[in-house]
């Protein structure tokens, strides 16, 4: 057992097994744990919010205790150990490169060979007398259960989707109710995903805003710095409108927006936002330049919102990995086309009129 594993704040000690010491974790989440989750939600240190892969003990497990498998995204482990308070379990953490179970299964990092390799490296067969592993149901796309059985001798049992259902699942003899197999995507879960997408969008958005400010000053300098500055400010407002439409309003209003594809839902929300923004500047549409500018944003805002909305497809129950790939094949060219048309209109409002 490496020293780095023991230094993890949620590790409270170790227990002796036939193959040596296994780190023991707490089921109690501290303020530091909650703060870490909050920071990860906002994209602060997200790519480093990981757990050392390997075998862990929760409580005082013995050779008959169940073995649960999870990802090394710390929030995944936190939800698991919190849900199993008072239980004696083994937790096998796979190296998913800091990605949660569902996304890691789709990307292949929560996969058959990683699971088999981790079983071997942890000497699990010498620690437990049974040959059963309980995996999250959402790990199914990445794991071939028959291959795991063939290569390791361990049988894969898929547990419930949500960690909070694990106690009932374990108490019922590893039997899941239909409700445990059904994944919803309620507004609380949708809103929880907004911060990290919003932060990423704002980082890119600030670069775009700076570029549009520069172009506005170059193109409008002859009309006075105040006019150029005003034009740049409206461009910034328009970009922020597209970000809000795609990264906040679309996931929040997802079930009520038309279409199944996220790109369409985002486009509709962006179109509504663009019309609203243009209506606010209706009194200024007296010149050809203003009309060209508004036509530009009529294309640019929906295109931006549509693109940002697609970031939520991998975290929803609305589509599958193949569905995401299929949507991107037609949606991205459409978004690029609308963006190019809008940018041409916007440039025309600055340099042609």
BELRAMO-V568929 format. One record per residue. OMEGA is omega in whole degrees, -180 to 180 (* if undefined). NEAR is the number of other ideal C-beta (glycine too) atoms within 8 Angstrom. Layout:
# BELRAMO-V568929
OMEGA;NEAR + OMEGA;NEAR
This chain:
# BELRAMO-V568929
-176;9 + -180;6 + -179;5 + 178;7 + -178;11 + -178;10 + 178;6 + -171;10 + -179;6 + 177;11 + -173;14 + -179;6 + 179;6 + 176;11 + -177;10 + 175;5 + -180;9 + -178;4 + 179;6 + -177;6 + 175;8 + -179;13 + -179;14 + -177;12 + 178;13 + 176;8 + -179;11 + 179;6 + -179;7 + 175;8 + 179;5 + 178;7 + -180;11 + 178;9 + 178;8 + 178;11 + 179;11 + 179;8 + 179;11 + 178;14 + -179;9 + 174;9 + 180;9 + -179;6 + -175;8 + -176;10 + 179;5 + -179;6 + -171;12 + 177;9 + 176;9 + 179;10 + 178;8 + -178;12 + 178;11 + 177;13 + 174;15 + -175;14 + 179;9 + -177;6 + 174;10 + -175;6 + 178;7 + -175;6 + 180;10 + 177;8 + 177;13 + -177;15 + 178;13 + -180;13 + 180;13 + 165;16 + -169;15 + -180;12 + 177;10 + 179;12 + -180;16 + -180;12 + -179;9 + -177;13 + 177;15 + -179;11 + -175;10 + 180;14 + 179;8 + -179;5 + 175;10 + -172;8 + 167;13 + 178;16 + 178;16 + -176;16 + 179;16 + 176;15 + 180;9 + -180;14 + 178;8 + -179;10 + -180;11 + -172;10 + -174;14 + -179;10 + -180;10 + 178;18 + 178;15 + -179;10 + 179;9 + 180;8 + 169;12 + -171;16 + -176;10 + -174;11 + 177;6 + 179;12 + 180;16 + 180;12 + -178;8 + 175;14 + -178;13 + -176;9 + 180;7 + -177;10 + -175;8 + -178;13 + 179;10 + -178;7 + 180;13 + -180;11 + 179;4 + -179;6 + -180;7 + 176;9 + 177;14 + -179;11 + 173;14 + 180;11 + -178;11 + 176;10 + -175;15 + -178;9 + -176;8 + -173;13 + 174;14 + -173;6 + -178;8 + 178;6 + 177;9 + 178;15 + -178;11 + -174;6 + -175;7 + -176;11 + -179;5 + 177;12 + 179;8 + 175;10 + -179;9 + 179;10 + -180;13 + 180;12 + -175;10 + -180;6 + -177;11 + 179;6 + -177;13 + 179;13 + 179;10 + 178;10 + 180;13 + -178;9 + -179;6 + 180;7 + 179;4 + 177;9 + -179;6 + 174;12 + 177;7 + 180;6 + 179;6 + -178;12 + -174;9 + -179;7 + 175;6 + 178;6 + -175;10 + -175;6 + 179;6 + 179;6 + 179;9 + -180;14 + -179;9 + -179;8 + -174;11 + -173;12 + -176;10 + 177;12 + -180;13 + 180;11 + 179;10 + 180;10 + -179;12 + 178;9 + 178;8 + -179;8 + 180;11 + 177;8 + 179;8 + 179;9 + 179;12 + 179;8 + -180;8 + 175;12 + -179;11 + 180;8 + 180;10 + -180;14 + 179;12 + -175;7 + -174;9 + -176;12 + -179;8 + -179;4 + -179;6 + -178;7 + -180;7 + 180;6 + 179;9 + 180;14 + 179;10 + 179;8 + 178;12 + 179;12 + 178;8 + 176;10 + 178;13 + 179;11 + -180;9 + 178;12 + 179;13 + 176;10 + 178;12 + 179;18 + 179;16 + -179;10 + -175;18 + -173;18 + -179;14 + -174;11 + -179;10 + 178;18 + -179;14 + -177;10 + -171;9 + -176;13 + -175;4 + 178;4 + -177;10 + 178;5 + 176;7 + -179;5 + 179;9 + 180;14 + 179;14 + 178;11 + 179;14 + 180;18 + 179;13 + 179;12 + 178;16 + 179;17 + 178;10 + 180;9 + 180;16 + 179;15 + 179;9 + -180;8 + 180;13 + 180;11 + 179;7 + -178;6 + -176;11 + -177;7 + -178;4 + -176;6 + -179;9 + -179;4 + 179;7 + 180;6 + 180;10 + 179;12 + 178;10 + 179;14 + -180;14 + 176;11 + 177;10 + -180;16 + 176;14 + 176;12 + -172;13 + -176;16 + 178;18 + 179;17 + 179;16 + -179;15 + 179;18 + -180;18 + -179;12 + -179;16 + -179;17 + 178;14 + -177;9 + -176;14 + -177;12 + -178;10 + -175;8 + 175;11 + -173;5 + -175;8 + -179;10 + 180;5 + 179;8 + 178;6 + 177;9 + -180;12 + 179;8 + -180;8 + -178;14 + -178;9 + -180;8 + -175;8 + -177;12 + 176;9 + 178;8 + 180;10 + 178;12 + 180;9 + 179;8 + 179;13 + 180;12 + 179;8 + 180;9 + -179;16 + 177;10 + 177;9 + -178;13 + 177;14 + 179;11 + -180;11 + -178;13 + -170;13 + -174;5 + -176;8 + *;7
